[in-house]
Amino acid sequence: MENYIKKFSEIGIHDIAEVGGKNASLGEMFTHLTPKGILIPKGFAVTAAAYRHFIYCNDLALPLAKLMQQLNKNDYSNLPEIGKEARKLILSGRLTNEIGMDIISAYENMFSDGNQEVAVRSSATAEDLPEASFAGQHESYLNIKGNHALLYAVRQCYASLYTDRAIKYREDKGFAHDKVFLSVGVQEMIRSDIGCSGVGFTLEPESGFRDVIHIAGVWGLGENIVQGSVTPDEFLVFKPSLENGFKSILQKNLGRKDKMMIYADAEDDVNSVINKETPLDMQRRFVLEDREVEKLANWALIIENHYQMPMDFEWAKDGIGHQLYILQARPETVHGKQKSLSLNAYRLKEKGVVLAKGEAIGSKIISGPARYLNTPADAHKLAEGDILVTDTTSPDWDPILKKVAGIVTNRGGRTSHAAIIARELGVPAIVGTTSATLDIFDGELITLVCSEGKIGHVYKGKLDWEKTSTIIADIKLPVRPKAQLIIADPEKAFELSFYPNHGVGLLRLEFMISNSVKIHPMALLKFDKVKDEKERAQIEEITSDYPDKRTYFIDKLSKGVATIAAAFYPKEVIVRMSDFKSNEYAGLVGGKSFEPEEENPMIGFRGASRYYHERYKEGFQLECEAMKVVRNEMGLSNVKLMIPFCRTVEEGKKVIELMKTFGLTQGDKQLEIFVMAEIPSNVLLAEEFAKVFDGFSIGSNDLTQLTLGIDRDSALVADLFDEQNAASKMLILQMIQKAKALGKKIGLCGQAPSDSETFTNLLVDAGIDSISFNADALLQGIANMNKALSR
């Protein structure tokens, strides 16, 4: 006698042929991972044998086969009609008494005499290739309660084997329709409708970076994330910090979460859920506390270690018992395999009118006509190479998305359906633009730019760009000098970590302070001295989620630095403490109240001179507090620090002593503190500076301008600026020679080594330890270094 029911406790990953991938994974986790502390909702599977028996008893095999033969496989123009008729056929069938009673008996025995809500999920398997993934192709039904509703939901799952997208998926993958079967999972329904839920990846979903866990969440049921109906909260957790007991959350981004999906009141409805407005106070709160984020991340690590591959997973938090649960997990399909050996870089060569902006998915640039579609029914309007512009997408869009060159949506985040399908198809997407369907005209020629970091831009017209491809395996990374990166934007860190490199030779804090912190540190510390009412209101709004304004600065800056440090861990990341000029600091919110007006800020109140000055000393303390969080609390001891524009040895001593009082002691936990060699005095008194600092990094731009007496901000004399001027090169050579003689590390940050082979030869011959390049110059810089070494 055929066994049509299997409890999760009776099945594992080797039972895919019988219960499909989703159910096999649930059984595997329930059996092996609940003993490790992971909460998995209980449940059972209706086996694929029951589906085959259903098809046989209702004589559906031949009618379904004839329908599939009628499918127009050239343009799939009749796909909606064929799919609708196939689903109607299956729903007209009846479950046999044997199967129906088995399902009801299992339901009543496991779930309080059949009086408990359950989730009913499809789990497909293929006869010829049982391990094939059918993720996202078939339906799930939530909040199912009672025998009648359950049996109907099972048939609905069977019918979902013939959704338009599932039919097209099998055609694309070469699966025979009659060789794919469906198992149904019946799972305890977690009350996330009054709690929260979401998805996660055991890698960074954009770059494929393996050492982080990405978690996204919304209030209510998780379908809103998949459908892209809302922008979720997002969290990034660093695995090594998590495993070693340090604070591990690198990033926390508050989503809009303006909708929340909850159960409807109607009983016996197969999908009785509604979407309602999220109360404002909930929109402004994160769905998870930090301890819950780290708990989920720990579970994700356990899951990944068990399966020995990158995974994506669904989670939920019960609103009654406030417990977290893992609902399902599957192999991550986009980046799970080995990273591509080709490095493709896109660079926009001109700017234009920005029509819309949102979260960038991918790193490509493409141009094409915008095509506004309201629903998948408008598919006939879409031509090959069009850029889809729509409010949001769902799995029903899948059959037509393979034609698009790019995707732009009003709604959704990095884990929305549009984002996931864009990654799978390898096309760029910009999601969560809010109003793209209003700002972009149908048929308008546009350019999608996803190469500029987290934020993607839609430009009017066709803009000029370039693409370069490099095979990473062909790049020989020299042992010495080290080739390091100059970096400022945390959003690009994971992608850049795949470039050949020896770490980060210069991490500039100014970009993070301008773009993430936005507020002058002294305006946070002395808020009462900010006189401009508009700026006061702006500061209050920006810092509203923080108990005090001081914490805001430390949190924002530490998370930005930690993200970059994690991306390159355990390679060294040298953080240059802030080097704004007074006019640049004045541009921050509240900055005008604290900055002097200077005739020549380039050689004025900047660098080390600010740090111990009463006008900024407390602001420097905030910078030091942020670095303490990164190094001591998050365990990122690969972070080293560097002091810019240090005019005198005495100044250096003051700053080192001040940092010690702020908790950053040179030598403690291998903390090294370097100095920028960018003033002639640094070179002339190198022996004395070497007694204070652990090493030097030549800032060739400032050293050149101060050697030649040129303000490099002045267009009138800009043509005289030349790092390869004989006087400038003489000082650079002296600095390298002195550092080598003193046994101190010496590097250089600048453009010249990538522009000039001659200049690179000079540095290599002098024995420099490292050269740092901007990302777009790194590969050419490495090529120049290799040529110099092979002479």
C-alpha positions in Angstrom: 0.0 0.0 0.0 1.4 3.4 -1.1 2.3 5.8 1.7 1.0 9.2 0.8 2.0 11.0 4.0 5.4 11.6 5.5 6.1 13.6 8.6 9.0 16.1 8.5 10.7 14.0 11.1 10.6 11.0 8.7 12.2 12.7 5.7 15.5 14.2 4.8 17.5 15.6 1.9 17.7 12.2 0.2 14.0 12.0 -0.2 13.8 14.7 -2.9 12.3 12.3 -5.5 9.5 11.5 -3.1 8.7 14.9 -1.5 10.5 17.5 -3.7 13.3 19.8 -2.8 11.4 22.2 -0.4 9.9 19.4 1.7 13.1 17.4 1.7 15.0 20.4 3.0 12.3 21.1 5.7 12.6 17.4 6.8 16.4 17.6 6.8 16.4 20.7 9.0 13.7 19.5 11.3 15.5 16.2 11.9 19.1 17.4 12.1 19.0 21.1 13.1 16.3 21.4 15.7 18.7 19.5 18.1 21.1 22.4 17.5 18.6 24.9 18.7 17.0 26.1 15.5 13.2 26.3 15.7 11.5 24.7 12.6 7.7 24.6 12.5 6.4 21.1 12.5 4.5 19.6 9.6 4.1 16.8 7.1 4.4 16.2 3.3 1.8 14.8 1.0 4.1 12.8 -1.3 4.5 13.1 -5.1 3.0 9.6 -5.2 -0.3 11.2 -4.1 -0.1 13.7 -7.0 0.5 10.9 -9.5 -2.4 8.9 -8.1 -4.6 12.0 -8.4 -3.7 12.5 -12.0 -4.3 8.8 -12.7 -7.6 8.5 -10.9 -9.0 11.6 -12.7 -7.7 10.6 -16.1 -5.9 13.9 -16.5 -2.6 12.8 -18.1 -3.9 12.7 -21.7 -5.8 16.0 -21.6 -2.9 17.8 -20.0 -0.5 16.3 -22.6 -2.7 17.5 -25.5 -2.9 20.9 -24.0 0.9 21.2 -23.8 1.1 20.1 -27.4 -1.0 23.0 -28.4 1.4 25.5 -26.7 2.9 27.9 -29.2 6.6 27.5 -28.5 7.7 30.2 -30.9 6.4 33.2 -29.0 4.2 31.6 -26.3 1.4 33.9 -27.3 -1.2 31.4 -26.2 0.5 30.6 -22.9 -2.1 32.4 -20.7 -5.0 30.4 -22.3 -3.2 27.1 -22.2 -2.2 27.6 -18.5 -5.7 28.6 -17.5 -7.2 25.6 -19.2 -4.6 23.2 -17.5 -5.3 24.7 -14.1 -9.1 24.4 -14.7 -8.6 20.7 -15.6 -6.7 19.9 -12.4 -9.2 21.8 -10.1 -12.0 19.8 -11.7 -10.4 16.7 -10.4 -11.2 15.1 -7.0 -8.9 13.7 -4.3 -9.6 10.0 -3.7 -11.1 9.1 -0.4 -7.9 7.3 0.5 -5.7 10.3 -0.1 -8.2 12.8 1.4 -8.6 10.8 4.6 -4.8 10.4 4.9 -4.3 14.1 4.7 -7.1 14.9 7.1 -5.9 12.3 9.6 -2.3 13.7 9.5 -3.7 17.2 9.9 -5.9 16.4 12.9 -3.3 14.3 14.6 -0.6 16.9 14.3 -2.5 20.1 14.6 -5.0 20.2 17.4 -7.8 18.1 15.9 -7.7 20.1 12.7 -8.4 23.4 14.3 -5.1 25.2 13.7 -4.0 27.4 10.8 -1.3 25.9 8.5 0.7 27.0 5.5 0.3 24.8 2.5 3.4 24.9 0.2 4.1 23.3 -3.2 7.3 21.3 -3.5 8.1 20.0 -7.0 10.3 17.2 -8.2 11.3 15.8 -11.6 11.4 12.1 -12.5 14.5 12.5 -14.7 16.3 15.0 -12.5 14.8 14.9 -9.0 17.4 17.3 -7.5 16.4 20.1 -10.0 15.4 23.4 -8.4 11.9 24.7 -9.0 12.2 27.5 -6.5 9.6 30.2 -6.8 7.7 28.5 -9.6 4.7 27.2 -7.7 2.2 28.5 -5.2 2.0 28.5 -1.4 -1.2 29.2 0.5 -1.3 30.7 4.0 -3.7 30.7 6.9 -5.4 27.5 5.9 -7.8 26.2 8.6 -10.1 23.2 8.6 -10.4 20.0 6.6 -12.3 21.5 3.6 -9.9 24.4 3.2 -6.9 22.2 3.5 -8.0 19.7 0.8 -8.9 22.5 -1.5 -5.4 24.1 -0.9 -3.8 20.8 -1.8 -5.6 20.8 -5.2 -4.6 24.5 -5.7 -1.0 23.5 -5.2 -1.5 20.7 -7.8 -3.0 23.3 -10.2 0.0 25.6 -9.6 2.2 23.1 -11.4 0.6 24.7 -14.5 0.9 28.4 -13.8 2.2 30.3 -16.8 5.6 30.8 -15.2 5.9 27.1 -14.3 5.1 26.0 -17.8 7.5 28.4 -19.3 10.2 27.4 -16.8 9.9 23.8 -17.7 10.1 24.6 -21.4 13.2 26.7 -20.8 14.9 24.0 -18.8 13.9 21.2 -21.1 11.7 19.3 -18.6 8.9 17.1 -19.9 5.7 18.4 -18.4 4.4 15.0 -17.5 7.7 14.1 -15.7 7.4 16.8 -13.1 5.4 16.0 -10.0 4.2 17.9 -7.0 4.5 17.1 -3.3 2.6 19.4 -0.8 4.0 20.5 2.5 1.6 21.2 5.3 3.4 23.3 7.9 2.5 24.9 11.3 1.5 28.6 10.6 3.7 31.0 12.5 1.8 34.1 13.5 4.0 36.5 11.8 1.0 38.4 10.7 1.1 40.0 14.1 4.9 39.7 14.2 7.4 40.0 11.4 9.1 37.8 8.8 11.6 37.9 6.0 14.4 36.2 4.0 18.1 35.8 4.3 21.2 34.8 2.4 24.4 33.3 3.8 26.4 35.6 1.4 26.0 39.1 0.2 23.5 38.8 -2.6 24.9 41.5 -5.0 28.6 40.6 -5.1 28.5 37.0 -3.8 30.9 37.9 -0.9 30.9 34.8 1.3 31.8 36.2 4.8 28.5 38.0 5.5 24.9 37.1 6.1 22.2 39.3 4.6 18.9 39.4 6.4 15.8 41.4 5.3 12.5 41.7 7.2 9.0 43.3 7.1 6.1 43.5 9.5 3.5 40.8 8.9 3.8 38.0 6.4 6.8 37.7 4.3 5.1 37.6 0.9 5.5 41.4 0.7 9.3 41.0 0.4 9.1 38.4 -2.4 6.5 40.4 -4.3 8.5 43.6 -3.8 5.5 45.4 -2.4 7.5 47.1 0.3 11.1 48.1 1.0 12.3 45.9 3.9 14.7 46.5 6.7 18.1 45.1 5.9 20.9 43.8 8.1 24.4 42.7 7.2 26.3 40.4 9.7 30.0 39.6 9.5 30.6 35.9 10.0 34.1 35.9 11.6 33.0 38.5 14.2 29.9 36.4 14.9 31.8 33.2 15.3 34.4 34.9 17.6 31.8 36.4 19.9 32.2 40.1 18.8 29.5 42.5 17.8 28.9 41.5 14.2 26.2 43.7 12.6 27.9 45.7 9.9 24.9 47.5 8.4 21.3 48.3 9.5 19.1 50.0 6.9 15.6 51.0 7.8 13.1 50.2 5.1 9.8 52.0 4.4 7.6 49.0 5.3 4.5 51.0 4.4 2.4 47.9 3.9 2.0 44.8 6.1 0.3 41.6 5.1 -2.0 40.1 7.7 -4.7 37.4 7.9 -8.2 38.3 6.8 -11.2 37.5 9.0 -12.9 35.3 6.5 -12.7 31.5 7.3 -12.2 28.7 4.8 -10.8 31.1 2.3 -7.8 29.4 0.6 -5.7 32.5 0.8 -7.4 34.8 3.3 -4.8 37.5 3.7 -5.0 41.3 3.2 -2.4 44.1 2.9 -3.0 47.1 5.1 -1.1 50.3 5.9 1.6 49.9 8.5 1.2 52.3 11.4 3.8 55.1 11.3 5.5 54.2 14.5 6.1 50.7 13.2 7.5 52.0 9.9 10.1 53.9 11.8 11.2 50.9 13.9 13.4 48.0 12.9 11.5 44.7 12.8 14.3 43.0 14.7 16.5 43.9 17.7 20.2 43.4 17.4 20.2 40.2 19.5 17.5 38.7 17.2 19.5 39.6 14.1 22.5 37.8 15.5 20.4 34.9 16.6 19.1 34.5 13.0 22.6 34.9 11.7 23.9 32.1 14.0 21.2 29.9 12.7 22.1 30.8 9.1 25.7 29.7 9.9 24.5 26.4 11.2 22.3 25.8 8.1 25.2 26.7 5.8 27.6 24.5 7.6 25.1 21.6 7.5 24.5 21.9 3.8 28.1 22.9 3.0 27.0 25.5 0.5 25.6 29.1 0.4 21.9 29.1 1.3 19.0 31.4 1.2 16.3 31.0 3.8 12.9 32.3 5.0 12.3 33.2 8.7 9.4 34.4 10.8 8.8 35.8 14.2 5.7 34.7 16.0 3.7 37.7 17.3 2.3 35.7 20.3 5.2 33.8 21.7 7.8 36.2 20.1 9.9 33.2 19.0 12.0 33.2 15.8 11.6 30.3 13.3 13.2 29.2 10.1 10.5 28.4 7.6 12.6 26.9 4.8 16.1 27.0 3.2 17.4 26.2 -0.2 20.8 26.5 -2.0 21.6 30.0 -3.2 21.6 29.7 -7.0 23.2 33.0 -8.3 26.5 33.1 -6.5 26.6 29.7 -4.9 28.9 28.4 -7.6 32.4 29.6 -8.1 32.8 33.3 -8.7 33.3 34.2 -12.4 36.9 34.5 -13.3 36.2 37.6 -15.4 36.1 41.0 -13.9 33.8 43.3 -15.8 33.9 47.0 -15.0 31.5 49.6 -16.3 32.2 53.3 -16.3 29.8 56.1 -17.3 31.7 58.6 -19.5 29.2 61.4 -19.3 26.3 62.6 -17.1 22.8 63.5 -18.0 19.4 64.3 -16.6 18.4 61.9 -13.8 14.8 60.7 -14.2 14.7 58.3 -11.3 17.0 56.7 -8.7 16.7 53.7 -6.4 18.7 50.6 -5.2 21.1 49.3 -7.8 21.0 45.6 -8.5 24.1 44.4 -10.4 26.9 46.7 -11.6 26.1 47.1 -15.3 25.1 50.0 -17.5 22.6 49.5 -20.4 20.5 51.7 -22.6 17.2 51.0 -24.3 13.6 52.1 -24.7 11.5 52.3 -21.5 8.5 50.1 -21.7 5.8 50.7 -19.1 3.7 47.6 -18.3 1.0 47.6 -15.7 0.6 43.8 -15.5 2.0 40.7 -17.2 -1.0 40.8 -19.5 0.6 43.7 -21.2 3.5 41.4 -22.4 2.6 41.9 -26.1 3.9 45.5 -25.8 7.4 44.3 -24.8 10.1 43.9 -27.4 13.5 42.2 -27.0 15.9 44.7 -25.4 13.3 46.9 -23.8 13.7 48.2 -20.3 10.7 47.2 -18.2 9.3 50.0 -16.0 6.6 49.0 -13.6 5.2 49.4 -10.1 6.5 46.0 -8.9 6.9 42.4 -10.2 5.9 39.0 -8.9 6.6 35.5 -10.1 3.8 35.8 -12.6 6.1 38.1 -14.6 8.8 35.4 -15.0 7.8 34.2 -18.5 8.2 37.7 -20.0 11.2 39.0 -18.0 13.7 37.0 -20.1 13.1 39.5 -22.9 14.0 42.6 -21.0 17.4 44.4 -21.0 16.8 45.9 -17.6 14.1 46.4 -14.9 13.0 49.6 -13.0 10.3 49.4 -10.3 8.6 51.8 -8.0 8.6 49.4 -5.0 10.8 46.7 -3.5 14.2 46.2 -2.0 17.3 44.1 -2.6 15.4 40.9 -1.8 12.3 41.6 -3.8 11.3 39.4 -6.7 12.5 42.0 -9.3 15.9 42.1 -7.6 16.2 38.3 -7.4 15.1 37.7 -11.0 17.4 40.4 -12.3 20.4 38.7 -10.6 19.4 35.4 -12.0 19.1 36.8 -15.5 22.2 38.9 -15.2 20.4 42.2 -16.1 20.7 45.4 -14.2 17.7 46.7 -12.2 16.9 49.7 -10.1 14.3 49.0 -7.5 12.4 51.1 -5.0 12.5 54.3 -7.1 9.0 55.3 -5.7 7.8 57.1 -8.8 9.6 55.7 -11.9 6.2 55.0 -13.6 5.4 58.7 -13.3 8.8 60.1 -14.1 9.7 58.0 -17.1 7.6 58.1 -20.3 6.7 54.9 -22.2 9.0 54.4 -25.2 11.5 57.0 -23.9 15.2 56.1 -24.5 16.9 55.8 -21.1 20.2 54.6 -19.6 20.3 52.5 -16.5 23.5 52.9 -14.5 24.1 50.4 -11.7 27.9 50.9 -11.6 28.0 53.8 -9.1 27.5 51.9 -5.8 24.3 51.1 -3.9 22.3 53.9 -5.6 21.4 53.3 -9.2 20.3 56.1 -11.6 18.0 56.2 -14.6 19.3 58.9 -17.0 17.4 60.4 -19.9 18.6 59.4 -23.3 21.4 57.1 -24.4 24.6 58.1 -22.6 28.2 57.0 -23.4 29.9 54.4 -21.3 32.7 51.9 -21.5 33.1 48.3 -20.4 36.3 46.6 -19.7 36.8 42.9 -19.1 39.7 41.3 -17.3 40.3 37.6 -16.6 41.4 37.6 -12.9 43.4 34.4 -13.3 45.6 36.3 -15.8 46.5 39.0 -13.3 49.8 38.4 -11.5 49.7 40.2 -8.1 53.2 41.2 -7.1 54.4 40.1 -3.7 56.2 43.4 -3.1 55.5 46.2 -3.5 52.0 45.4 -2.2 49.2 46.6 -4.5 46.5 48.1 -2.4 43.2 50.0 -2.9 42.1 53.6 -2.1 38.5 53.3 -1.1 35.8 55.5 0.4 32.4 54.0 -0.3 31.3 51.0 1.9 28.7 50.1 -0.7 31.4 49.1 -3.2 33.6 47.3 -0.7 32.3 43.7 -1.3 32.6 44.0 -5.1 36.1 45.5 -4.9 37.2 42.8 -2.5 37.2 40.4 -5.5 39.8 42.6 -7.3 43.4 41.4 -7.0 44.8 43.3 -4.0 46.7 43.3 -0.7 44.1 45.2 1.2 43.3 48.9 1.6 46.2 51.4 1.8 43.9 54.4 2.2 40.3 54.4 3.5 39.0 58.0 3.3 36.5 58.8 6.1 35.3 62.0 4.4 32.9 60.2 2.0 31.2 58.4 4.9 30.9 61.5 7.0 29.4 63.5 4.0 27.0 60.8 2.8 26.2 58.7 5.8 26.7 60.9 8.9 25.9 64.1 7.0 26.0 66.2 10.3 29.0 68.1 11.6 30.3 66.2 14.7 30.3 69.4 16.8 26.7 70.1 15.9 25.8 66.8 17.4 27.9 67.4 20.6 26.8 71.1 21.0 23.4 71.0 19.5 22.3 74.1 21.4 24.9 76.2 19.5 23.3 75.4 16.2 21.4 78.6 15.5 19.8 77.9 12.1 16.3 76.5 12.8 16.1 74.6 9.6 19.4 72.9 10.4 18.2 72.1 13.9 15.1 70.5 12.6 17.2 68.5 10.0 19.5 67.2 12.7 16.5 66.2 14.9 15.0 64.3 12.0 18.2 62.5 11.0 19.0 61.4 14.5 15.5 60.6 15.6 16.2 56.8 16.0 19.1 57.3 18.4 18.9 57.9 22.2 21.6 60.6 21.9 23.2 62.4 19.0 26.7 61.3 20.0 25.8 57.7 19.6 24.5 58.5 16.1 27.9 59.6 14.8 29.7 56.7 16.4 27.3 54.1 15.0 27.2 55.5 11.5 30.9 55.9 11.1 31.8 52.6 12.8 29.4 50.6 10.5 30.8 52.2 7.4 34.4 51.5 8.4 33.5 48.0 9.6 31.9 47.1 6.3 35.1 47.9 4.4 37.3 46.2 7.0 35.1 43.1 6.8 35.2 43.0 3.0 39.0 42.8 3.0 39.5 40.9 6.3 42.1 39.8 7.4 44.1 42.0 5.0 45.1 45.4 6.5 42.8 48.3 6.0 44.5 51.7 6.8 41.9 54.3 7.9 42.9 57.9 7.5 41.3 60.0 10.2 39.2 62.8 8.8 40.9 65.3 6.6 38.2 67.8 5.7 39.2 71.4 5.2 37.2 74.0 7.1 35.2 75.0 4.0 34.3 71.3 3.5 33.3 70.8 7.1 31.2 73.9 6.9 29.1 72.1 4.2 27.9 69.5 6.6 24.6 70.0 8.4 25.2 72.5 11.2 28.8 73.0 10.1 28.7 76.8 9.6 28.2 77.3 13.3 31.5 75.7 14.1 33.9 76.4 11.2 36.1 79.4 10.7 36.2 81.2 7.4 39.7 80.9 5.9 41.4 82.5 2.9 43.2 79.2 2.0 41.6 76.2 3.7 44.0 73.9 1.8 46.8 74.8 4.2 44.7 76.0 7.1 42.7 74.3 9.9 43.0 70.7 8.8 44.4 67.3 9.7 46.3 66.8 13.0 46.0 70.5 13.9 42.3 70.1 14.3 42.4 67.0 16.5 43.8 68.5 19.6 42.4 72.0 19.1 39.5 73.0 21.4 37.3 73.8 18.4 37.3 70.1 17.3 38.9 68.0 20.0 35.6 66.5 21.1 34.7 65.8 17.4 38.0 63.9 17.1 37.0 61.9 20.2 33.9 60.7 18.3 36.1 59.5 15.4 38.3 57.6 17.9 35.2 56.1 19.7 34.0 54.8 16.3 37.4 53.2 15.6 37.3 51.6 19.1 34.0 50.0 18.2 35.4 48.6 14.9 38.6 47.3 16.4 37.7 46.3 20.0 33.9 45.5 19.9 33.7 44.0 16.4 37.1 42.3 16.5 38.3 43.9 13.2 41.9 44.3 14.3 43.0 44.5 10.7 42.1 48.2 10.9 45.1 50.5 11.3 45.0 54.2 11.6 46.7 57.1 9.9 47.1 60.8 10.8 46.9 63.3 7.9 48.6 66.7 7.5 50.8 66.4 10.6 53.0 69.5 10.4 55.4 69.0 13.3 56.8 66.2 15.4 55.3 67.8 18.5 51.9 67.8 16.8 52.3 64.1 16.2 53.1 63.4 19.8 50.1 65.4 21.0 47.8 63.4 18.7 49.2 60.0 19.7 48.8 60.9 23.4 45.3 62.2 22.8 44.3 59.0 21.0 45.6 57.1 24.0 43.3 59.1 26.4 40.4 58.3 24.0 41.2 54.5 24.3 43.3 53.9 21.2 46.7 53.0 22.5 49.5 52.4 19.9 50.5 48.8 20.1 47.4 47.6 22.0 45.8 44.7 20.0 48.5 45.3 17.3 47.3 48.8 16.7 49.6 50.6 14.3 49.3 54.3 13.7 50.9 55.8 10.6 51.4 59.3 9.4 50.8 60.8 5.9 54.0 62.0 4.4 52.6 64.9 2.5 54.4 68.0 3.9 58.1 68.6 3.2 58.7 68.7 7.0 57.6 65.0 7.2 60.4 64.1 4.8 63.1 66.5 6.2 62.4 65.3 9.8 61.6 61.7 8.9 63.9 60.3 11.6 62.0 62.2 14.3 58.5 61.4 12.9 59.6 57.7 12.9 60.0 57.8 16.7 56.3 58.7 17.0 54.6 56.7 14.2 54.8 53.1 13.0 55.2 54.0 9.3 54.5 56.5 6.5 52.2 56.8 3.5 53.3 59.4 0.9 50.4 61.6 -0.1 51.8 62.6 -3.5 49.1 65.2 -4.3 49.6 67.3 -1.2 53.4 66.8 -1.2 53.6 68.0 -4.7 51.5 71.1 -4.1 53.5 72.1 -1.1 56.8 71.4 -2.8 55.9 73.5 -5.8 53.8 76.0 -3.9 50.7 75.3 -6.0 47.1 75.3 -4.7 45.7 72.3 -6.6 42.2 73.7 -6.2 43.2 76.8 -8.3 42.4 76.4 -12.0 44.8 79.3 -12.8 47.9 77.3 -11.9 46.5 73.7 -12.2 48.6 73.1 -15.4 51.8 73.4 -13.3 50.8 70.6 -10.9 52.9 67.5 -11.7 53.7 64.7 -9.3 56.7 63.9 -11.6 58.3 67.2 -11.2 62.0 66.7 -10.3 61.7 68.5 -7.0 58.6 66.4 -6.0 60.3 63.1 -7.1 63.4 64.0 -5.1 61.4 64.4 -1.9 59.5 61.2 -2.6 62.7 59.3 -3.1 64.2 60.8 0.1 61.1 59.7 2.0 61.3 56.1 0.8 65.1 55.9 1.4 64.8 57.3 4.9 61.9 55.0 5.9 63.8 52.0 4.6 66.9 53.0 6.6 64.7 53.4 9.7 63.0 50.1 9.2 59.6 51.7 8.9 56.8 50.8 6.5 56.5 53.2 3.5 53.7 53.3 0.9 52.3 55.8 -1.6 48.8 56.8 -2.4 48.3 58.6 -5.8 47.4 58.5 -9.4 50.9 58.7 -10.9 51.9 55.0 -10.6 49.0 54.0 -12.8 49.5 56.8 -15.3 53.3 56.4 -15.7 55.5 53.4 -16.0 58.5 55.6 -15.5 57.2 56.8 -12.1 56.3 53.2 -11.1 59.9 52.2 -12.0 61.2 54.9 -9.7 59.1 53.7 -6.7 59.9 50.0 -7.3 63.6 50.6 -7.7 63.6 52.7 -4.4 62.1 49.7 -2.6 58.7 51.1 -1.6 56.6 48.6 0.4 53.1 49.4 -1.1 51.3 51.5 -3.7 47.6 52.3 -3.4 45.4 52.9 -6.3 41.8 54.0 -6.9 39.7 51.0 -8.1 39.6 52.2 -11.7 43.4 52.5 -11.9 44.3 49.3 -9.9 44.7 46.9 -12.9 46.8 49.3 -14.9 48.8 50.1 -11.7 49.5 46.3 -11.2 50.5 46.0 -14.8 53.0 48.8 -14.4 54.4 47.3 -11.2 54.8 43.9 -12.9 56.7 45.5 -15.8 58.9 47.3 -13.4 59.7 44.1 -11.5 60.4 42.1 -14.7 63.0 44.5 -16.1 
